Structures are given as structure tokens and as C-alpha cells.
């Protein structure tokens, strides 16, 4: 791979990783809210609807931030696809086809992100 292209890919992958790290932080906050939501819902005596609505509203704000971040990520993924002349962004293929350190790091970040999302899913 030509040095300039490799450098450009590295920089874009670093930016994608930074966005996903922000998302991990947001998802961790969402996980806390999911835990609080579960506690409220599991309170058999009395469900505090005001508290539940506050948590749901906070989660919605987080979802909107994640959606905005995903838009940024999609633009960057498209840029990588253009550079590599591929149709679909697939981190495993990118790791295999490039020797970019950033691709391996992004792969680890995506694993961490998936773990947090699964924890939320288990609670919801």
C-alpha cells in the first residue's frame, strides 16, 4: 500500500476510533440508566413513574448523541471505502488487507463497544 494512502487510512481509522470511544462512554452512561430503570420497574410495591420518565428522557438524549456520532462515523467509513475501493466497511477485512496499527486498535474498541451494548441489551 502506498505510504500516503496508508497514512490517510491510519488517520481516518484513528478518528473513527475516537468517535467510538465517545460512544462507549455514552453507552456506559446508558448502562447505568438501564440498571436504574430495572430497579424502578422491579420495585413490586410501587413503580415511580416520575423517576422512570426522567431516566427514559436521559436515555433518549444519549441515543440522540450516539446517532449524531454514528453519522460522523459513517462519513469516515465511506472515506475508507473510497480509499480502499471497497463496497462495504468491514473491520476484519481492513485489518487483513492493511498493516495499519489503527485497524487493530479499532477492532479492539469495537469489541468493547459490543460488550457494553450487550450488557444494556441484557437489562432491557
Number of C-alpha atoms within 10 A of each C-alpha: 10 6 8 9 13 16 13 14 23 19 14 19 25 17 17 24 21 15 16 21 17 15 20 21 13 18 22 17 15 23 21 14 19 21 16 15 19 14 13 18 15 11 10 8 8 9 13 11 11 9 13 18 12 13 19 16 12 14 20 13 14 17 16 11 14 19 13 11 16 16 11 14 20 13 12 18 19 16 17 22 17 13 13 17 10 13 10 12 17 12 16 11 12 19 17 11 12 16 13 17 12 20 25 18 15 21 17 13 18 17 12 15 18 14 13 19 16 13 15 18 11 9 11 11
